[in-house]
Amino acid sequence: MTSITNVAGYAFASPNGGTDAIFARETATRISSHTPVDQPHLAFVNATSQAAFATLDRVAQVGTYVPSLTYPVNGFAQALRMIAGAMVRGGGTNIFWVQTAGYDTHASQNPNAANGAYNGLMATLNDGMFAFYQDLQNQGLLNDTLILQFSEFGRRITENGSQGTDHGAAGLMMAIGGTVKGGIYGTAADLQAGSTNPTLENNSGDVRHETDFRSVYARVIESWLGADSRSILGADYRGGSPAFL
């Protein structure tokens, strides 16, 4: 799996710049074009080099993409902009993964403050996703796109002693795309504490989870990617997935 954080920086590395760098790339390309059948190890290395050069050229095409709108100037939004470019330019990749950090906020979330940590995190997520969604819609690609937004941990209901929230039992996953059947799947949690509240657990400190995230993956693998989820996930999770596709 190739990880590209910056399209401009994903290029042929040469100790020299300008014309010398171009000559170095051309020389390396000529050398790798020789794949002798009697030297399989050398043939493998050279073939790998050729594939790398081809990838460099495809990524360079992504860098020429002009979006249909202006993306926010932050790492998360710019990564989504790069993905939109790869999709429009036909980069040959079917699955993209982007992460945004800083959500491990055990202290000073300040959710009601305009400049608070929580507000900033949500704004970054919202603005980046909204720009990406609108851009794909303008490019006619939204019906061919499925976005899954998720976190590896949930949050507890009540605030801790340092004005933050600790890790909780359940979380939220969003599915976004032109063919997604919108709505809330599962029971919207009632945050009122009490032993008779079926949507909470652990002394009403956590939201009770209803859907195994692997069942969502199973539906995506089967319905969207056309693959066998059982062989990938190691078990059959198809039965518990909400029918959002």
N, C-alpha and C positions, 0 to 999 in steps of 0.2 A: 504494500500500500504506500503510495506516494503522498507525502504531506507537503502542501504548498501554502505558505503563509503570506507570500508576496509574489505576485506574478512578475514584477519587474526584476526581482532578485533571483528568479528561477531561470538562470541562463548559463551558458558555457563559461566555466571559470578559467581564466587565463591570467598569468602573472603580469601580462602586458595588456594595454588597452588599444583602442583604435584599430589601425590596419594590422598590427601584429596579432591582435586577438582574432581577427578574421582569418588570417593565414593559419593560425594555430588550429582553429576549428576545421578549416578545409583539409589540413594535413591529417588531423585525427580522423576525419571522415574517410579519407582515402585509405588510411592504414586499416581501419576497421572493415572496409569493404571486402577484404580478402578473408574468405572463410574456407580454409583447406579441409577437405574431407579426411585426410590422413592425420590431422591433428585436431581431434574433437575438442580438446580443452581450449585451444586457441580459437577455434571456430565459435565456441560458446561465448568467449569473452568478446570477440569482435561483433557477434550478432547482438549481444547485450548492449554494446556501445552504439550500434546502429539504432536500436530501439530507443535508447536514451536520447539520441539526437533528434529522432522523430518526435519524441515527447516534448523536447525543448521547443521545437517548431510549433507544435499544437498549442502549447502554453503561451507562446509569444503571440499567437493569434488572439488568445483571450485578452491579452493586454490592449488590443486595438478596439475592444468593444466599447461602444458609446451607448450607455443606457438611455431609456426613454424618459428618465427623471433623475433628480439629484438624490443620491444616497447620503445618509448622515456620515459625518467624518469621524468614525471610530472603527476599531478593529473588527467588531462583529458585523456591522453593516457593510464594510468594504469587502469582507470575506464573502458575504452574500452577493455582492455586486460581481465578484470574480466568478462565482458559480453561475450567475445569470449569463455572464459572458461565455463561459464554457458551454452552456446549453445552447445559446444562440449560434456560437461558432462551430458547434458539433465536435466537442472535444473527445467524444467516444466514451465518456464515463456515465454510468447510470445511477450511481449512488454517491452522494456527497455528504460530508459530515463537518459541521461547524460547531465550535463550542465557545461559550462566553462564560467567564469566571467571575468570582467575587460574591457568590451567593451563600457562602458559608458564614452567614452573618449572625453570630451568636451574641453580638453586642451592638448597641447604637444603630438599630435599624431606622429609627425615626420615620415610621411610615406616613405620618401626617405632615411631615415637613417637606416643602417643595424642593429643598436642597438636601434632603436626607438620603442616606445610603440606599434604602429600599426604593424610594422614588426614582433615583438615578438608575438602578438596575432595571426596573420595570420600563422606564422610558427607553433605555437602550434596546431592550428586547422588542418592545412595541414598535419603535420607529424603524428599526432595521427590518423586522418582519413585514411591516406595512409597505415599505419601499420595495422589498423583494416581491411581494405579492402583486403590487400594482405594476411593477416592471414586467413580470411574467405575463400578466393579463394583457398589457399593451403589446407584448411581443407575440401573443397568440399561443403561449406555451402553458397556460395555467391548467388546462384539462389534461395535460400530459405530465403533471407534476403532483407529487404527494409530499407534503412536509409533515414530519413528526417532530414535535417539540416536547422534550422531557428532561427530567433531572434524575440523578441517581439517588436522591434522598428527598424525603418530605419534611414537613415542619410541624412542630407541636402547636397546639391551639393557643395556649397562654404564653404571655411574655415571661422571660426569666428575669433574674435579678439584675441583669446588666443591659436591660432595654433591648434584648434580642430574642430570638426563638431558637430552641434546640431542635435536633433532628427528630422527626416524627415517623409514624408508622406508614402513612399513606401519602401519596402525592397526586399530581395532576399531569395528564398527558393530553396534548392537543394534536388533532389531525386536521390539516389544512390543504385544500386543493379544489380544483374546479369540479371534480366528480365526487367529492366527499359529501356524504349525507349528513348535514349539519345537525347539531343539537347536543344535549347533554346525555351521555350514556352512563348509566348508573344512578345512584341516589345522591342528590345534592345534600351535603352534610348539614345537619342541624347542629350548630355550635353551642346550643344551650346545654350546660353540664347537667348530668343527672343519670342515675343508674338505669332508668327506663329508656334512655335515648339509644336506639339501635345503631345509629350512624357513628357513634363514638366508642372508644375502648380505652383501656389503661386508665381507669378512674376519670374518664372524660378528658384525658389529656391529649389523645390522638384521634384523628379521623380513621375509622375502620376501612380497610381497603376491600374493594369488591371485585376488581378485575386484575388478574395476573398479567403483568406487562408482557410476559412471553406469549400470551394469547393474542395480544395486539400484533406482536411481531409475526406470529404465525399467519394471521390474516393478511398482513402486508406481503409476506413471502409467497403465500399461496395465490392471493387474488391480484396482487400488483406486479410481482416479479415472476410469477409463473413457475416457482420452484417448490420442492418438497420440504416443507417446514420441519417435518419429523427428523429428517437426516441432518438438518442444520442445527436444530435446537436440542436434539437428543431425546425427545419425547413428543407425545402428541398433545398440543395445547390448543388445537383448533376449536374445541367445543365451547370454550369460555369467552370467545372474542365477541365484542359488540359488532354489529353489522354496519359499520360506518362506510364500507366500500360496496 
